Every structure is written in structure tokens, then in C-alpha cells.
Amino acid sequence: MSKAFVAGTGMTAFGTFPDRRGRDMFAEAGLAALDDAGLEPADIDEVFYGNFVGTLAENQGHQGPLASEALGTTAPSRRVESACASSGLAVRDAVRAVRSGEADVVVAGGMERMSNMGTAGATDGLARAADDLFEIRSGVTFPAAYALMTRAYFDEFGGDREDLAHIAVKNHDNALVNDHAHLQEEITVDDVLESPEIAAPLGLYDACPISDGAAALVLLSPSYAEEHGLDTGVAITGSGHGGDTMALQDRQSLATAPATRDAAEAAYDDAGISPDDIGLVEVHDCFTIAEVLALEGLGLYSYGEAIGAARRGETCRDGTLPVNLSGGLKAKGHPVGATGAAQVAAVRNLLNGTHPRADAVDDVTVGLAHNAGGTVASAAVHVLEVAR
Amino acid sequence: MTDAHEDGYDAFLDALEAGEGYYYECSNGHALVPPRHVCPHCGDRELDQVTLPETGELVTHTTVAVPTPQFEDDAPYVTAIATFGSVKLTGILRDVDPSDVKIGQSVTVTVESAETTDERTITFHPHN
């Protein structure tokens, strides 16, 4: 299949900004992406905007038109909602729009504002990514859902909290130079193990923070990019989307992520690559266990093997496969609707040398972004390559 | 949440509460909790109603310290997934010390009110 060039990226700082409206944050990210691409608002053909709880957090439905207005256009736009995978799927829809030939210049991104809801309100909002009837009404919070998967993983494959703690320590360390990160704070394994329990066996430092922020990408068709002499350094060459049952109770295994596997296989096939070709990944580590489930679902590790990867140093900056050089959701932050686009932005900037951690991967030409929704009932995977 | 009756789901809770729990099984043996029109695993529309076994076995569990507002007064509480024969249910496990809960533990299921909201909640109890 044809590719879509990532000609521009932009993001706000991720953090706690309860007073900033979504339209304000998306304008900052989107206009930065347009500037990076060297394009104007009038050049935009279509906007794909990821957002999860805006209807609750900002009392605002129909956010698509507001996203376009924030970019200085009334170009057709829609809000894409797939919980934490909202903007990963906005990117996928944007890639499909470019590949279909219907659009040449597309903005894909997303925004989330949650800190204004308070911890209880945000916990309530995030729980909506689970099944209302059979999970939320049985007391399942979002951390609880991942805790259920963690316990099932330990039971099926082994591993312990200390293995998970090394993932948190690694991702915090990676974020230390990322000035857009929510948490720029060095932590130790003991800090993680001693952090307050939120849903046992997961503690506070196993979890990503509740973040506000926005991210955006400008995607171009090859013909438009060449005709206008725009950045053709990095392209999305593969895209995949996988699904699963909403509720954990309907799955055969609670310790694996088949939607990730399906999305990855589709994206690898689309790009014509195998997992062995990949030199860096940004994966959906909303909780430490999620990084493990992702790496195994992506086929980068066998089932039961990724739990010790950070502890062994393999997924660290100087390891065989650097994972979440941006800091991941864990430290960079997780403004839910912005996360998928921010991951693709990080991979593009790591590949083209403009990311603050790019020096760790200067010889890498193929990267991957993995974004998961709910307890991985939705997964979006994108393969990015340095254009040859 | 509203007071409205929800077809399929409320009938299922009524049956659980009366000790007459059931589930659906498709022709290919996939076990499902109502309400369902069709099996999500294989698309089969032939769903037989099967009696829910009286006891189940915990397959995973967590102790929730930070709840949603609907469970504010219930926390800390144990939420678990248990398998009853071939079907799995998610519920709150009561009458246990959270540190004693074990995968493989035998439980019964019923419907009780959540402390915070009085909403009907699928509830497990240890089975000795």
C-alpha cells in the first residue's frame, strides 16, 4: 500500500492544566504541527480528532468542528472515540483518507482534559472504558481492570511487582530530558514498590498520571508532498487495528492482548516488515503491566518473556530494543485522547533525529507506535520508516 | 444510572438473586452472559440457556483502594472474576480479608446492594 508522510508534529506540554479548555490546547498542538510541516490552515483537507471523556469533562459533544476551528479552518472534521486508543485510531482513519486519494493534507490528533474533574471524577470518567453492565457495576475501576490482568499474568506466566517496577523506573528515566513530559522525576524500584496501593497488586507508581494535553500530526499524500517540496523524511508505511470483547470476563485469556496481536500482524503485513526489523517502539504503558502485554502482543517477545525485559535492561535506552524513549504514558503522561497521536509524533521525531532521546537510536530506520483502548478491546498499531 | 429496567440484564440479576442463575451457550460451546442476541466469538445465533453452577472458582482478583464515586463507601473492596463452569462473571467478593483471597478459591454468587448507592451488584461469597 502507499504511504502517508508525517510532515509535521506538535504537542502541548502534558501535565495538569485544569483551566485550559480543549480548544485552547488543541490549537497550540495543531498550529505547531502545521508550522512544523510548513503549511497553512487553508491547506487542510480534513481533521480527525481523538477525544474520550470530553462530553463529561467539558460538557461538550460534537467536538470535531471545534477542533477544526482551533486550527483556523472549517474543514470537515470528526471526533474519534475509542477510549485510550482514540487518537491512534484518528491517525489510522487519517492514513486511510490519504491512501484512498480523497485527501492530501490531513491533521490527525487529539486532546484530553481530565484534571478539572478531580481524582474521583477522572476515575469515574476513565472507568467508562470498561463495560458498564458487567465491570463498572461490579466495582471495576480502570486500574482495577489492569490489576485483574496483572494477577492473571503472574499466575499464568510468573513475574512479580519488582519486574514491573523496573518498567516504571526505565520510563521515568527516559522522560528526564523530555520537556513536554508530565513527570520529570527520577524514581527507584523501592519508590514503586512502596507507593500506595490503588488496586492491588498495582500501586500508584505502576500507573500513568491523570494528564491534560493535546497532540497533532500533519499527514501528506506522497504526490502532494513531492509537488510542494515538503518533508518526506519519515512515513507511516503500515497501519493495523485489532478488536476484542469489551469485558475481560468474555475473554479466554486474561493475560494476553489478542487485539494487539491482530493489529500488529495487519500493520507488519501492510508495511512488508517483520518484528525483527523494528528498532524502537512506543507502546501503551498506562500501567506497567500494559507494556508487558503490548510487547508480547506485538510479537517482539514470546508470551511470558517481556515481564523481565526492563529488569534485564533489554528495553532500556542502551538495550537491544529501546521501549518508550519518550517516557511512555507512565512518565510523559496520558491525556487519553491525545496519546495515540503523541506516540506517533514521538516515533517520527526519534526517527528523524529531532527528539531529545534520538541519540539512543541514531541508526534505527523502522519504529512502531502501539495504542490500546480499554483493556485492549481496541488496539491501533502504526509502523513508521525513514523514507528511502 | 437510572431506575429504568434494562431488558435482559435485570432479568439476569433477578435470576441470580433468586438462586436460579443461568447463562447462554452457543452451538460452538462459547459461554456468554445475557443480554446477547448472538455469540461475539463466532456469530452463532443459536443460544441455549444453561443453568449456572452453584459454585465458581476465582481466576483473578484485585483490592480496590481508589474507587469510582459509586463505590466510595465500599472501598477498600475486592473485585474478582470467577469461572462458573465455562462462563466467567465479575463481582465484588465479600466476607473475606483481602490478604487471604487466592486464585482458585471457591465462591458462590448472588446479588446484593452496594453500600454507597444501594445499586444491585453481582456479589461473591467464599464457599467452604
HADDOCK unambig.tbl for C-alpha pairs under 7 A between the chains (distance, minus, plus):
assign (segid A and resid 120 and name CA) (segid B and resid 68 and name CA) 5.87 0.50 0.50
assign (segid A and resid 120 and name CA) (segid B and resid 69 and name CA) 6.06 0.50 0.50
assign (segid A and resid 123 and name CA) (segid B and resid 68 and name CA) 5.63 0.50 0.50
assign (segid A and resid 124 and name CA) (segid B and resid 68 and name CA) 4.92 0.50 0.50
assign (segid A and resid 124 and name CA) (segid B and resid 69 and name CA) 6.74 0.50 0.50
assign (segid A and resid 134 and name CA) (segid B and resid 90 and name CA) 6.44 0.50 0.50
assign (segid A and resid 135 and name CA) (segid B and resid 90 and name CA) 6.43 0.50 0.50
assign (segid A and resid 137 and name CA) (segid B and resid 121 and name CA) 6.26 0.50 0.50
assign (segid A and resid 138 and name CA) (segid B and resid 79 and name CA) 6.97 0.50 0.50
assign (segid A and resid 138 and name CA) (segid B and resid 90 and name CA) 6.31 0.50 0.50
assign (segid A and resid 138 and name CA) (segid B and resid 91 and name CA) 4.83 0.50 0.50
assign (segid A and resid 138 and name CA) (segid B and resid 92 and name CA) 5.88 0.50 0.50
assign (segid A and resid 138 and name CA) (segid B and resid 121 and name CA) 5.82 0.50 0.50
assign (segid A and resid 138 and name CA) (segid B and resid 122 and name CA) 6.12 0.50 0.50
assign (segid A and resid 139 and name CA) (segid B and resid 71 and name CA) 6.65 0.50 0.50
assign (segid A and resid 139 and name CA) (segid B and resid 79 and name CA) 6.33 0.50 0.50
assign (segid A and resid 139 and name CA) (segid B and resid 92 and name CA) 6.74 0.50 0.50
assign (segid A and resid 140 and name CA) (segid B and resid 79 and name CA) 6.69 0.50 0.50
assign (segid A and resid 141 and name CA) (segid B and resid 67 and name CA) 6.47 0.50 0.50
assign (segid A and resid 141 and name CA) (segid B and resid 68 and name CA) 6.55 0.50 0.50
assign (segid A and resid 144 and name CA) (segid B and resid 62 and name CA) 6.27 0.50 0.50
assign (segid A and resid 144 and name CA) (segid B and resid 64 and name CA) 6.35 0.50 0.50
assign (segid A and resid 147 and name CA) (segid B and resid 62 and name CA) 5.94 0.50 0.50
assign (segid A and resid 148 and name CA) (segid B and resid 60 and name CA) 5.59 0.50 0.50
assign (segid A and resid 148 and name CA) (segid B and resid 61 and name CA) 5.42 0.50 0.50
assign (segid A and resid 148 and name CA) (segid B and resid 62 and name CA) 5.80 0.50 0.50
assign (segid A and resid 151 and name CA) (segid B and resid 60 and name CA) 5.93 0.50 0.50
assign (segid A and resid 151 and name CA) (segid B and resid 61 and name CA) 6.89 0.50 0.50
assign (segid A and resid 152 and name CA) (segid B and resid 59 and name CA) 6.99 0.50 0.50
assign (segid A and resid 152 and name CA) (segid B and resid 60 and name CA) 5.51 0.50 0.50
assign (segid A and resid 197 and name CA) (segid B and resid 65 and name CA) 6.64 0.50 0.50
assign (segid A and resid 198 and name CA) (segid B and resid 64 and name CA) 6.15 0.50 0.50
assign (segid A and resid 198 and name CA) (segid B and resid 65 and name CA) 4.94 0.50 0.50
assign (segid A and resid 198 and name CA) (segid B and resid 66 and name CA) 5.36 0.50 0.50
assign (segid A and resid 199 and name CA) (segid B and resid 62 and name CA) 5.90 0.50 0.50
assign (segid A and resid 199 and name CA) (segid B and resid 63 and name CA) 5.27 0.50 0.50
assign (segid A and resid 199 and name CA) (segid B and resid 64 and name CA) 4.38 0.50 0.50
assign (segid A and resid 199 and name CA) (segid B and resid 65 and name CA) 5.77 0.50 0.50
assign (segid A and resid 200 and name CA) (segid B and resid 62 and name CA) 5.25 0.50 0.50
assign (segid A and resid 200 and name CA) (segid B and resid 63 and name CA) 5.14 0.50 0.50
assign (segid A and resid 200 and name CA) (segid B and resid 64 and name CA) 6.72 0.50 0.50
assign (segid A and resid 201 and name CA) (segid B and resid 62 and name CA) 6.87 0.50 0.50
assign (segid A and resid 249 and name CA) (segid B and resid 81 and name CA) 6.70 0.50 0.50
assign (segid A and resid 249 and name CA) (segid B and resid 88 and name CA) 5.19 0.50 0.50
assign (segid A and resid 249 and name CA) (segid B and resid 89 and name CA) 5.98 0.50 0.50
assign (segid A and resid 249 and name CA) (segid B and resid 90 and name CA) 6.58 0.50 0.50
assign (segid A and resid 250 and name CA) (segid B and resid 88 and name CA) 6.83 0.50 0.50
